[in-house]
Amino acid sequence: MRNNRGFTLIELILVMVIATILMAIAGISGKAWLDKYRVESQMKEMSIDLMNARVSAMQRSRMHIVTFSPSAAAATQYTIYEDTNPSPDGNGAFDPGLDRQVLQKNINPSYAVQTGSAQIDFDSKGLVSGMVGTATTVRVNGSFGSAYDCIVITLTGLRMGAWNGATCVVQ
């Protein structure tokens, strides 16, 4: 009959190795989940801000301008302006430094966005003015597997979707 007085050193090391492997797997999948969540959250927030700019343009009968910086290829910030220069109703054009800044938001550099244009103008009727083509897309640079990682902006609306590598598939 065997005398059980505890665990051997080999058994303890084996349990520690298995626990370490399981924690590493959980950490990797947890980071991927966190990336998806952050991208989706950022795009939903940006969609709401763009929609608010459109609605404000209609309510106030003034052009609202959204600018992306530092570049359209990798923007880490967007700013929304209301056309107020000259007072009281503006001139229908963006005058940097003179028009009223409504909102400015920073984008996490890990999830920088790419857009077809560095500036989106919503006219006094809420339509996108000066649009080249039928739509412009704002999307996250990179692939994080998020359900919502792009926004299609058409002349009359905004829709969120998932980037498939070539286009934004709206949902």
N, C-alpha and C positions, 0 to 999 in steps of 0.2 A: 504494500500500500504506500502511495506517494504522500509525502508531507507537503502541504500547501502553506507556505509562509509568506507569499507575496508574489510580485511580478519580477521577472528577470530583466536585466538591463536591455537585452535585445527586444523584448516585448514592449518596453517603454519607448525605445527609440522608434520602433515600427509604428506605434500609435502616434507619436509626435510627427513622423514623416507624413502619414496619412492625413492628419489634421492640417498640416501645413499645405499640402496639395489641395485639400478641399477649400481652405481659406483663400488660396490664390485663385482658384476657379471662381469662387463667389465674388472676389474683388474685381476680376476682369469683367464678368457679366454685369456686375453692379455699375461699373464705369460706363459701359455701353448703354445701360438703361438710363443712367443719369444724363448722358449726352443727348439721347433721344428726347428726354423730358425737357431739357434746357432749350433745345432747338425748337421744339413744338411750342413751348411757352413763349419764347422770343417772337416767333412768327405770329402767334395769336395776338400778342400785345401790339406788334407792328400793324397787323391788319385792323385792329380796333382804332389805333391812332390815325391810320390812313382814312378809315371810314369817318372818323370824327372830323378830319380836315375837310372831307367832301361835304358832310352835312353842315358844317360851319360855313362853308362857302355859299351854300344855298340859303341858309338862314340869314346871313348877314349881307347877302348879295355882293360879296367881295371875293376876289380871287384869293385862293390859299395855295401856297407853294411848299412843296416838300423837297428838301435837298439832302443828298447823301454825300458823306465825305469820309475819308479824304479822296476817294475815287469811286467811280461806278463799278470798278472791277473788284474792289475789296473795301467796302464801306464798313466802318466801325462806329458810325454815328449818323443820325438823321435829325433834321431840324424842320419844324413847320413854321411858316411865316404867314401873316395876314397882310394883304396888300392895303396899306393905309397911307401911302405916300403918292400924291399929295392928299392932304386931309380934305374932306372926311372919307371919301370912298375909294381912294387910290386911282391908279392910272391903267390898271390891267396888265402891268408888267412888274417883274421882280426887281426891286431896288435894294441890293444888299446894304445893310447898315441903316437903311431908312424905313423899311417896312417892319412892322411889329412882329417880334418873335413870340410865337405862341407856346412852343414846346421844343425841347431838345433832349434826345435820349442817346445814351451810349449803348453800343452793341458789344457783347463779349467778343474780343478779338479771335477767340477760338472758333466762333460761329459767325464770322464776318459775312456780309451779304454782297451779292453781285446783282446789279440791276441793269436793265437795258438803257437807262438814262440816269444821269446824275441829278436830274430835277424833274419833278412831276408837278404840273400846274392844274389845279382844279378851278375852273372858271366860276362865275357868279351863279351858274345854273347847276354846278356840281359835276360838270362834264370835264374830262381830261382834255385840256386844250393843247394844241400843237403836237398831238400824238402822231408818231410816224408808224404806219401800219395799223393793225387791228388791236394789238395789245402789247403791253410791256410786262416783263416778269421780274419779280424780286425774289431771289432765292439764296439759300445758305450755300457758301462755298464748302464743298466736301459732302461726303455721304455718311449720314448718321443713322439711316434707317427709320427716320421719324415719319409719322403719318402725315404731318403737315410741315413741309420745309420750303414751300414756295407760295407766292401770291401772284395771281394773274390780274393785272389791272387793265380793264377795257375802257372804252370811251364812257360807258355808263355803269360800270360795276366793278366789284372786287370779289375774287373767289380764291380760296385757299386750296392747296393740293400737295401732291408729292412729286418730287423731281425724279424722273426715270432715267436721267442721263442725257436726254435730248430736249425734253419738253416738260412742262408742268402739267401733270394729269390732275385736273380739278375734281373735287369730290363733292 
